[in-house]
Amino acid sequence: MDGVAIIRDPEACLDPSVRRERAYHASFLIAAAILAVSGLAGIGRAAVATRRLPGLSQDPLLEGHRLAALGRHAEAREEFLRTLAVNPWDVSLTEDVGKSLLLSGDAENALAVFRRVRARRPRSARIHAWIGRALLLQGKVDEAAEACRLALSLGPQDAGALQVVGDVLIDRDLYPQAIEILRRSVAADPTLASAHNSLGIALALAGRPLEAVPAFEAALRLDPTLGPDNRDRAMAAARQAGAHP
């Protein structure tokens, strides 16, 4: 209306001292909110670091490994499956769970897990190799062989895939083929202790314990937790055969 000023900001009509007090109070509340969020973030980070938050995917995975190490495989499988229920979208974690299930004796669930990963990583040589091993443990030899052939074509220099294929060949008593594949694996990644160990096993089972000894020694240097048993048995077999490692 004419002659009447329209006040668009109600704060403008307040006494200056009142406005200052409100501004101070608002800034205090904002600062408090920032500190609270920072505090929660710090607590969250600390909880994640110590793995104390309920439902963290690492909790059941670590517990599964602990139970598997104690030979309590049925309980370990339950923990591994819980891991997937908590975090089903993490492909790397899913692959780890699949391997854990397979090594704890649950080939059926392991195969289902690996196939889930394959849907997201169809060209992963290692996943196809693990699928081959799971199939073999289910007695599906032809399907296992096909999965391994695919793994080799997708990853001819993938040390991990080569090692798994080598293990499948060992399980099928195809020792010369296993030795050739496992030599390729250790050439592709000389730091892969499990590949050296598998090569030693293949050589020993092929009746070549003298050649197996350095493979087991390499594995032991890279991963002392493997223990000296395989090496010592190979050395004893070599001596028995008249060779001196």
For each residue, the residues with C-beta under 8 A, 3 or more apart:
1: 4
2:
3:
4: 1
5:
6:
7: 10 12 13
8:
9: 12
10: 7 13 14
11: 14 19 22
12: 7 9
13: 7 10
14: 10 11 18 19 22
15: 18 19
16: 19 20
17: 20 21
18: 14 15 21 22
19: 11 14 15 16 22 23
20: 16 17 23 24
21: 17 18 24 25
22: 11 14 18 19 25 26
23: 19 20 26 27
24: 20 21 27 28
25: 21 22 28 29
26: 22 23 29 30
27: 23 24 30 31
28: 24 25 31 32
29: 25 26 32 33
30: 26 27 33 34
31: 27 28 34 35
32: 28 29 35 36
33: 29 30 36 37
34: 30 31 37 38
35: 31 32 38 39
36: 32 33 39 40
37: 33 34 40 41
38: 34 35 41 42
39: 35 36 42 43
40: 36 37 43 44
41: 37 38 44 45
42: 38 39 45 46
43: 39 40 46 47
44: 40 41 47 48 53
45: 41 42 48 49
46: 42 43 49 50
47: 43 44 50 51 52 53
48: 44 45 51 53 56
49: 45 46
50: 46 47
51: 47 48 56 58 59 62
52: 47
53: 44 47 48 56
54: 59
55: 59 86
56: 48 51 53 59 86
57: 60 61 83 86 87 90 93
58: 51 61 62
59: 51 54 55 56 62 63
60: 57 63 64 79 80 82 83 86
61: 57 58 64 65 79 80 83 93 96 97 100
62: 51 58 59 65 66
63: 59 60 66 67 79
64: 60 61 67 68 76 77 78 79 80 82 83 100 104
65: 61 62 68 69 76 100
66: 62 63 69 70
67: 63 64 70 72 73 75 76 79
68: 64 65 71 72 73 76 100 103 104
69: 65 66
70: 66 67
71: 68
72: 67 68 75 76
73: 67 68 76 77 104 105 106
74: 77 78
75: 67 72 78 79
76: 64 65 67 68 72 73 79 80 100 104
77: 64 73 74 80 81 101 104 105 106 109
78: 64 74 75 81 82
79: 60 61 63 64 67 75 76 82 83
80: 60 61 64 76 77 83 84 97 100 101 104 106 109
81: 77 78 84 85 97 101 109
82: 60 64 78 79 85 86
83: 57 60 61 64 79 80 86 87 93 97
84: 80 81 87 88 94 97 113
85: 81 82 88
86: 55 56 57 60 82 83
87: 57 83 84 90 93
88: 84 85 94
89:
90: 57 87 93 94
91: 94 95 117 120 121
92: 95 96
93: 57 61 83 87 90 96 97
94: 84 88 90 91 97 98 113 116 117
95: 91 92 98 99 113 114 117 126 127 130
96: 61 92 93 99 100
97: 61 80 81 83 84 93 94 100 101 113
98: 94 95 101 102 110 113 114 117 130 134
99: 95 96 102 103 110 130
100: 61 64 65 68 76 80 96 97 103 104
101: 77 80 81 97 98 104 106 107 109 110 113
102: 98 99 105 106 107 110 130 133 134 137
103: 68 99 100
104: 64 68 73 76 77 80 100 101
105: 73 77 102
106: 73 77 80 101 102 109 110
107: 101 102 110 111 134 137 138
108: 111 112 138
109: 77 80 81 101 106 112 113
110: 98 99 101 102 106 107 113 114 130 134
111: 107 108 114 115 131 134 135 138
112: 108 109 115 116
113: 84 94 95 97 98 101 109 110 116 117
114: 95 98 110 111 117 118 127 130 131 134
115: 111 112 118 119 131
116: 94 112 113 119 120
117: 91 94 95 98 113 114 120 121 124 127
118: 114 115 121 122 124 127 128 131
119: 115 116 122
120: 91 116 117
121: 91 117 118 124 127
122: 118 119
123: 154
124: 117 118 121 127 128 154 155
125: 128 129 151 152 154 155 158 161
126: 95 129 130 151 155 158 160 161 164
127: 95 114 117 118 121 124 130 131
128: 118 124 125 131 132 147 148 150 151 154 161
129: 125 126 132 133 147 148 151 155 160 161 162 164 165 168
130: 95 98 99 102 110 114 126 127 133 134 164
131: 111 114 115 118 127 128 134 135 147
132: 128 129 135 136 143 144 145 146 147 148 151 164 165 168
133: 102 129 130 136 137 144 164 167 168 171
134: 98 102 107 110 111 114 130 131 137 138
135: 111 131 132 138 140 143 144 147
136: 132 133 139 140 141 144 168 171 172
137: 102 107 133 134 171
138: 107 108 111 134 135
139: 136
140: 135 136 143 144
141: 136 144 145 172
142: 145 146
143: 132 135 140 146 147
144: 132 133 135 136 140 141 147 148 168
145: 132 141 142 148 149
146: 132 142 143 149 150
147: 128 129 131 132 135 143 144 150 151
148: 128 129 132 144 145 151 152 165 168 169
149: 145 146 152 153
150: 128 146 147 153 154
151: 125 126 128 129 132 147 148 154 155 158 161 164 165
152: 125 148 149 155 156 161 162 165 181
153: 149 150 156
154: 123 124 125 128 150 151 158 161
155: 124 125 126 129 151 152 158 161 162
156: 152 153 184
157: 162 184 188
158: 125 126 151 154 155 161 162 188
159: 162 163 185 186 188 189 192 195
160: 126 129 163 164 185 189 192
161: 125 126 128 129 151 152 154 155 158 164 165
162: 129 152 155 157 158 159 165 166 181 182 184 185 188 195
163: 159 160 166 167 182 185 192 194 195 198
164: 126 129 130 132 133 151 160 161 167 168
165: 129 132 148 151 152 161 162 168 169 181
166: 162 163 169 170 178 181 182 185 195 198 199 202
167: 133 163 164 170 171 178 198
168: 129 132 133 136 144 148 164 165 171 172
169: 148 165 166 172 174 175 177 178 181 202
170: 166 167 173 174 175 178 198 201 202 205
171: 133 136 137 167 168
172: 136 141 168 169
173: 170 205
174: 169 170 177 178
175: 169 170 178 179 202 203 205 206
176: 179 180 206
177: 169 174 180 181
178: 166 167 169 170 174 175 181 182 198 202
179: 175 176 182 183 199 202 203 206
180: 176 177 183 184
181: 152 162 165 166 169 177 178 184 185
182: 162 163 166 178 179 185 186 195 198 199 202
183: 179 180 186 187 199
184: 156 157 162 180 181 187 188
185: 159 160 162 163 166 181 182 188 189 192 195 198 199
186: 159 182 183 189 190 192 195 196 199 215 218
187: 183 184 190
188: 157 158 159 162 184 185
189: 159 160 185 186 192 195
190: 186 187 218
191: 222
192: 159 160 163 185 186 189 195 196 222
193: 196 197 218 219 222 223 226
194: 163 197 198 219 223
195: 159 162 163 166 182 185 186 189 192 198 199
196: 186 192 193 199 200 215 216 218 219 222
197: 193 194 200 201 215 216 219 223 226 230
198: 163 166 167 170 178 182 185 194 195 201 202
199: 166 179 182 183 185 186 195 196 202 203 212 215
200: 196 197 203 204 212 213 215 216 219 230 231 234
201: 170 197 198 204 205 212 230
202: 166 169 170 175 178 179 182 198 199 205 206
203: 175 179 199 200 206 208 209 211 212 215 234
204: 200 201 207 208 209 212 230 233 234 237
205: 170 173 175 201 202
206: 175 176 179 202 203
207: 204
208: 203 204 211 212
209: 203 204 212 213 234 235 237 238 241 243 245
210: 213 234 238 241 243 245
211: 203 208 214 215
212: 199 200 201 203 204 208 209 215 216 230 234 238
213: 200 209 210 216 217 231 234 235 238 245
214: 211 217 218 245
215: 186 196 197 199 200 203 211 212 218 219
216: 196 197 200 212 213 219 220 228 230 231 234
217: 213 214 220 221 231
218: 186 190 193 196 214 215 221 222
219: 193 194 196 197 200 215 216 222 223 226 230
220: 216 217 223 224 226 227 228 231
221: 217 218 224
222: 191 192 193 196 218 219
223: 193 194 197 219 220 226
224: 220 221 227
225:
226: 193 197 219 220 223 230
227: 220 224 230
228: 216 220 231 232
229: 232 233
230: 197 200 201 204 212 216 219 226 227 233 234
231: 200 213 216 217 220 228 234 235
232: 228 229 235 236
233: 204 229 230 236 237
234: 200 203 204 209 210 212 213 216 230 231 237 238 245
235: 209 213 231 232 238 239 245
236: 232 233 239 240
237: 204 209 233 234 240 241
238: 209 210 212 213 234 235 241 243 244 245
239: 235 236 242 243 244 245
240: 236 237
241: 209 210 237 238
242: 239
243: 209 210 238 239
244: 238 239
245: 209 210 213 214 234 235 238 239
